[in-house]
Amino acid sequence: MPAWLADCLFLSVVFRVLPSVSMALLSTLTPLFVAVLCVILVFLFKSSQKKENKAVKPEWKPTAETRPWVDEDLQDDTEIRHKDEEDGDWVESGGEEELAHVPYPASRYPVEVMVQRSQDFYSLMNQRRSVRFLSPEPVPRQVIDNVIRTAGTAPSGAHTEPWTFVVVSDPEVKHQIRLVVEEEEEVNYRQRMGDKWVSDLQRLRTNWVKQYLDVAPYLVLIFKQTYGVVAGGQKKTHYYNEISVSISCGLLLAALQNAGLVTVTTTPLNCGPQLRLLLGRPANEKLLMLLPVGYPAPDATVPDLTRKPLDDIMVHL
């Protein structure tokens, strides 16, 4: 018999046998499928009854991660976790008494006086520079107190005043701060910041060596309070905390310039958690800025920079 004919006969037999075998298997397994399906339906029915008998769950409330209108905290690889940072009991909104409103004692000047005052203030602030060479000469403590008071007049979201100004004058603490900052800044310059960032800073002659942290009579570390803590340990939402604290830093810079003092604005990358622990600050405070404050050194120099003209920074419609 030819091979092709044998193959055809074999296939015809297979096609005749398969349907009968399939039907036999199906008839055998069908009761099993029905039994399994019944078990599943009974289980689902009992589970639904148990859920209905349980007490109704309390209404969902937003957690710390979903609370609206709160700035995201700046995170970095060295963030140190604290138990206090876990979500806890938050103060309900609307629990405070309504504030009384009082007349505003406005000061209004003649036009020519307004123009002169605005020009004088601009001239004063236009002299402000970032100075990295400071004198160790002592600065009256009362002056520092007054400039911090001025910074505390800044507006803030819902008047939460989410700022803490840590003033350091102790030489040993200042040196510890310098060690932390320089260790991290060297890593920043060598690894984290990238070639372009480091290259852009070369013309300003900056590096990770921060001698002024030892020399300046005062270091002012500005912390933003990501939330407040009221009596009883409840947490209070601090709206727009980073923007609010940034505005207060601007007022602080203006107050320092007005007092004849200098500083350089520094935002040490990846140093916040270590400095927070060093200074004993709570977990809800995050370092935003570090300012060395004092008189300029007699031989202080600054980069010969120019500022943008008014037409480049203002759009008048």
Backbone torsions as a table, in degrees:
resi	resn	phi	psi	omega
1	MET	NA	133.9	178.9
2	PRO	-62.0	150.6	-177.4
3	ALA	-63.2	-37.8	-177.3
4	TRP	-67.1	-32.8	179.8
5	LEU	-71.0	-38.0	177.6
6	ALA	-63.0	-40.0	178.5
7	ASP	-63.5	-40.6	-179.7
8	CYS	-64.5	-42.3	178.8
9	LEU	-63.2	-39.0	179.9
10	PHE	-64.0	-43.9	-179.8
11	LEU	-64.9	-38.0	-179.9
12	SER	-64.9	-37.7	177.9
13	VAL	-65.8	-42.2	-179.3
14	VAL	-61.1	-46.6	-178.5
15	PHE	-63.6	-28.6	178.4
16	ARG	-78.0	-34.4	-174.9
17	VAL	-81.0	-37.7	-173.8
18	LEU	-56.0	-47.2	-179.5
19	PRO	-58.8	-41.8	-178.5
20	SER	-67.4	-38.5	178.2
21	VAL	-65.7	-42.6	-179.9
22	SER	-61.6	-43.4	-179.9
23	MET	-64.5	-37.7	179.4
24	ALA	-64.4	-43.9	178.2
25	LEU	-63.5	-43.8	-178.5
26	LEU	-62.4	-42.0	179.9
27	SER	-66.3	-29.9	179.2
28	THR	-76.2	-40.2	-174.9
29	LEU	-85.4	-19.3	-176.5
30	THR	-56.6	-46.8	177.5
31	PRO	-58.5	-35.6	179.0
32	LEU	-65.8	-44.2	178.3
33	PHE	-61.0	-42.0	-179.8
34	VAL	-63.2	-40.9	-179.7
35	ALA	-64.4	-44.3	179.1
36	VAL	-62.5	-42.7	179.8
37	LEU	-61.9	-39.9	178.8
38	CYS	-64.0	-41.7	178.9
39	VAL	-61.2	-42.9	-179.4
40	ILE	-63.8	-43.2	-179.6
41	LEU	-64.0	-41.3	178.6
42	VAL	-63.4	-42.0	179.8
43	PHE	-62.5	-44.1	179.7
44	LEU	-65.1	-38.5	-179.4
45	PHE	-65.1	-43.9	179.4
46	LYS	-66.6	-37.7	179.4
47	SER	-63.6	-40.6	179.6
48	SER	-66.3	-35.4	178.1
49	GLN	-66.6	-40.0	179.0
50	LYS	-62.6	-41.0	-179.9
51	LYS	-64.6	-37.4	-180.0
52	GLU	-68.8	-31.8	-178.9
53	ASN	-76.6	-20.9	-179.8
54	LYS	-72.2	157.9	177.4
55	ALA	-65.4	149.4	-179.7
56	VAL	-68.2	133.1	-179.1
57	LYS	-68.7	147.3	178.0
58	PRO	-64.0	155.2	-178.7
59	GLU	-62.3	139.1	-179.1
60	TRP	-65.5	137.2	176.4
61	LYS	-123.3	147.5	-177.8
62	PRO	-65.0	143.6	176.7
63	THR	-90.3	-177.5	-179.5
64	ALA	-60.5	-33.1	-177.6
65	GLU	-73.8	-21.5	-175.4
66	THR	-112.4	6.2	-179.5
67	ARG	-65.4	129.6	-174.1
68	PRO	-74.2	155.5	172.0
69	TRP	63.7	25.6	176.5
70	VAL	-113.5	129.7	-179.5
71	ASP	-62.8	143.6	173.5
72	GLU	-70.1	135.8	178.2
73	ASP	-73.1	140.7	177.1
74	LEU	-70.6	120.4	-178.6
75	GLN	-103.0	152.7	172.0
76	ASP	-146.2	174.3	-173.1
77	ASP	-67.3	-17.8	-176.0
78	THR	-102.5	12.5	-177.0
79	GLU	-56.8	128.6	-178.8
80	ILE	-100.8	121.7	-175.9
81	ARG	-80.6	143.5	176.5
82	HIS	-128.2	152.8	178.0
83	LYS	-62.2	-33.3	-178.5
84	ASP	-65.4	-18.5	-177.9
85	GLU	-79.1	-14.1	179.4
86	GLU	-69.1	152.2	-178.1
87	ASP	-62.7	137.3	-178.3
88	GLY	-139.2	-147.1	-176.2
89	ASP	-85.2	120.6	-178.3
90	TRP	-105.1	145.2	176.8
91	VAL	-68.4	131.6	177.9
92	GLU	-70.0	141.9	179.7
93	SER	-69.7	150.4	177.9
94	GLY	82.8	8.8	-177.6
95	GLY	-84.4	-12.1	-177.5
96	GLU	-91.0	154.5	-179.7
97	GLU	-71.2	150.2	178.7
98	GLU	-69.8	138.1	-178.2
99	LEU	-80.9	141.5	173.0
100	ALA	-73.4	147.7	177.0
101	HIS	-104.9	136.7	-176.7
102	VAL	-122.3	158.8	178.7
103	PRO	-60.7	143.9	179.7
104	TYR	-94.2	120.6	-178.4
105	PRO	-81.5	80.4	-176.0
106	ALA	-72.3	144.4	173.8
107	SER	-107.3	119.4	-179.4
108	ARG	-119.2	129.3	-176.4
109	TYR	-108.9	154.9	170.6
110	PRO	-59.2	154.7	-174.3
111	VAL	-56.0	-45.0	-177.1
112	GLU	-65.2	-32.9	177.4
113	VAL	-70.6	-40.4	177.4
114	MET	-58.8	-46.5	-179.2
115	VAL	-61.7	-44.4	-178.1
116	GLN	-66.0	-43.0	179.8
117	ARG	-63.9	-42.4	-179.9
118	SER	-65.8	-37.4	178.4
119	GLN	-68.4	-41.6	179.6
120	ASP	-64.2	-40.9	-179.3
121	PHE	-68.1	-39.6	176.8
122	TYR	-62.0	-43.5	-180.0
123	SER	-60.9	-39.7	178.4
124	LEU	-64.3	-47.4	-176.7
125	MET	-73.0	-25.9	178.8
126	ASN	-69.6	-16.4	175.6
127	GLN	-83.3	-9.6	-178.2
128	ARG	-67.8	132.1	176.9
129	ARG	-138.9	157.4	172.7
130	SER	-81.0	113.3	-174.2
131	VAL	-111.1	122.2	-178.9
132	ARG	-100.2	-3.3	-179.9
133	PHE	-114.6	101.2	-174.8
134	LEU	-109.5	156.8	177.5
135	SER	-92.6	144.4	175.5
136	PRO	-77.8	0.9	-178.1
137	GLU	-56.4	132.8	-178.0
138	PRO	-61.7	146.8	176.6
139	VAL	-115.0	134.4	179.8
140	PRO	-54.8	132.2	-179.2
141	ARG	-60.7	-33.8	-178.8
142	GLN	-62.3	-33.5	177.8
143	VAL	-64.6	-43.8	178.9
144	ILE	-62.6	-42.0	178.6
145	ASP	-59.9	-41.2	-176.8
146	ASN	-69.6	-38.6	-179.8
147	VAL	-70.6	-32.0	175.7
148	ILE	-68.9	-39.7	175.4
149	ARG	-58.4	-41.4	179.2
150	THR	-62.2	-43.7	178.1
151	ALA	-61.0	-32.9	-179.7
152	GLY	-73.4	-3.9	176.4
153	THR	-86.9	0.6	-177.3
154	ALA	-64.2	150.3	173.8
155	PRO	-70.8	155.0	178.8
156	SER	-149.0	156.8	-179.1
157	GLY	-59.9	119.5	-179.5
158	ALA	56.3	27.0	179.3
159	HIS	52.4	44.3	178.4
160	THR	-85.3	-15.7	178.5
161	GLU	46.9	64.1	-170.6
162	PRO	-85.9	49.6	-176.2
163	TRP	-129.5	149.6	172.0
164	THR	-135.1	126.1	179.1
165	PHE	-107.5	111.1	179.2
166	VAL	-97.2	115.4	-178.1
167	VAL	-101.5	121.0	-176.5
168	VAL	-115.3	123.3	174.9
169	SER	-122.5	-12.4	180.0
170	ASP	-66.9	123.1	-176.4
171	PRO	-58.5	-39.0	-178.3
172	GLU	-67.2	-42.6	179.1
173	VAL	-66.2	-40.2	177.0
174	LYS	-59.4	-40.8	-179.2
175	HIS	-67.9	-38.9	176.8
176	GLN	-62.5	-39.0	176.9
177	ILE	-62.3	-42.6	179.6
178	ARG	-61.3	-42.5	-179.7
179	LEU	-60.6	-43.3	179.6
180	VAL	-63.7	-47.1	-176.1
181	VAL	-65.4	-46.8	-176.6
182	GLU	-66.6	-36.1	178.3
183	GLU	-62.1	-46.0	-179.8
184	GLU	-72.9	-37.4	-178.4
185	GLU	-66.0	-34.5	176.7
186	GLU	-63.0	-41.6	176.3
187	VAL	-64.6	-38.9	178.9
188	ASN	-59.7	-49.5	-177.5
189	TYR	-66.6	-37.0	-174.6
190	ARG	-85.4	-26.5	-172.0
191	GLN	-130.9	-51.5	-166.7
192	ARG	-78.7	-38.1	-168.6
193	MET	-75.9	-29.5	-179.5
194	GLY	89.7	158.0	-174.8
195	ASP	-63.2	-39.7	-176.0
196	LYS	-65.5	-45.4	179.9
197	TRP	-61.4	-47.5	-179.8
198	VAL	-62.4	-39.5	179.6
199	SER	-64.7	-39.1	179.3
200	ASP	-65.2	-26.1	-178.4
201	LEU	-87.4	-12.1	-175.5
202	GLN	-61.7	-39.1	-178.4
203	ARG	-67.3	-19.5	176.9
204	LEU	-90.6	-5.3	177.9
205	ARG	59.3	45.9	176.5
206	THR	-105.3	151.8	175.9
207	ASN	-153.2	-166.7	-175.5
208	TRP	-85.6	-3.0	178.3
209	VAL	-83.3	119.5	-174.6
210	LYS	-119.5	69.1	-177.3
211	GLN	-61.0	-31.3	-177.0
212	TYR	-63.5	-18.1	178.6
213	LEU	-68.9	-25.3	173.7
214	ASP	-88.7	-34.8	-170.8
215	VAL	-80.2	-42.2	-175.0
216	ALA	-58.9	136.5	179.6
217	PRO	-64.3	-26.1	179.5
218	TYR	-135.9	142.5	166.1
219	LEU	-115.4	129.3	177.7
220	VAL	-112.8	115.3	178.4
221	LEU	-104.6	120.7	-176.2
222	ILE	-100.3	120.2	179.2
223	PHE	-108.4	139.1	171.3
224	LYS	-94.8	136.0	177.1
225	GLN	-90.5	108.8	-177.6
226	THR	-67.8	-22.9	170.9
227	TYR	-157.1	159.9	177.9
228	GLY	-97.3	163.7	176.7
229	VAL	-126.5	116.9	-177.4
230	VAL	-98.0	178.0	178.7
231	ALA	-57.7	134.9	-177.5
232	GLY	95.5	-4.5	176.2
233	GLY	85.8	2.8	178.8
234	GLN	-71.9	151.2	179.9
235	LYS	-93.8	142.5	-179.5
236	LYS	-119.8	132.1	-178.7
237	THR	-65.1	132.0	173.6
238	HIS	-109.5	103.1	-175.9
239	TYR	-73.6	137.9	176.8
240	TYR	48.5	45.4	-172.5
241	ASN	-63.6	-39.7	-177.3
242	GLU	-70.6	-40.4	177.9
243	ILE	-64.5	-42.5	-179.2
244	SER	-61.3	-45.5	-178.9
245	VAL	-68.9	-34.2	178.0
246	SER	-63.9	-39.0	176.7
247	ILE	-63.2	-41.8	179.9
248	SER	-64.4	-32.9	176.7
249	CYS	-65.1	-37.6	176.9
250	GLY	-62.7	-42.3	177.0
251	LEU	-65.1	-35.9	178.7
252	LEU	-64.2	-42.2	177.9
253	LEU	-62.4	-40.6	178.5
254	ALA	-65.9	-40.0	-179.8
255	ALA	-66.5	-38.5	177.3
256	LEU	-64.3	-43.1	178.5
257	GLN	-63.4	-40.5	179.7
258	ASN	-64.2	-30.3	-179.2
259	ALA	-87.0	-2.8	-180.0
260	GLY	84.3	19.6	178.7
261	LEU	-106.3	163.9	-179.6
262	VAL	-127.6	164.7	177.2
263	THR	-160.6	175.1	170.5
264	VAL	-133.9	128.6	-178.1
265	THR	-76.1	122.4	178.8
266	THR	-126.2	141.1	176.5
267	THR	-128.1	78.7	-172.6
268	PRO	-61.0	114.3	-178.5
269	LEU	-68.3	130.4	175.6
270	ASN	69.1	15.0	179.3
271	CYS	-101.2	-16.2	-172.2
272	GLY	-53.5	-52.8	-177.4
273	PRO	-60.0	-41.7	-179.5
274	GLN	-67.0	-41.7	-179.9
275	LEU	-69.3	-33.1	177.2
276	ARG	-62.7	-43.2	178.4
277	LEU	-69.2	-40.3	179.9
278	LEU	-59.4	-39.4	-176.6
279	LEU	-92.6	1.5	176.3
280	GLY	68.9	33.9	-179.9
281	ARG	-88.4	150.6	-177.8
282	PRO	-72.3	169.0	-173.3
283	ALA	-68.1	-21.3	-178.6
284	ASN	-81.5	-2.0	-180.0
285	GLU	-104.5	132.0	-180.0
286	LYS	-124.0	133.7	-178.2
287	LEU	-67.2	128.1	178.3
288	LEU	-107.8	-38.6	-175.1
289	MET	-155.8	151.1	176.7
290	LEU	-127.5	125.4	-177.5
291	LEU	-122.1	116.7	166.5
292	PRO	-78.3	133.7	-172.4
293	VAL	-126.9	135.0	176.4
294	GLY	174.6	-166.6	174.0
295	TYR	-83.8	153.7	174.3
296	PRO	-69.9	145.5	175.4
297	ALA	-64.8	149.9	-178.9
298	PRO	-55.7	-31.8	-178.7
299	ASP	-104.7	23.2	-177.6
300	ALA	-64.4	141.0	175.1
301	THR	-128.2	157.5	177.0
302	VAL	-136.9	155.4	176.8
303	PRO	-60.8	144.3	-179.3
304	ASP	-82.4	79.3	-177.1
305	LEU	-101.1	159.5	172.4
306	THR	-123.0	154.8	-180.0
307	ARG	-101.8	155.0	179.9
308	LYS	-63.0	142.9	175.5
309	PRO	-70.0	164.6	-175.9
310	LEU	-56.6	-39.9	-177.4
311	ASP	-63.5	-22.0	-179.6
312	ASP	-87.3	-14.5	-176.7
313	ILE	-118.3	-6.8	-177.9
314	MET	-126.0	137.7	172.6
315	VAL	-117.9	118.6	-177.3
316	HIS	-107.9	117.3	-178.6
317	LEU	-107.5	NA	NA
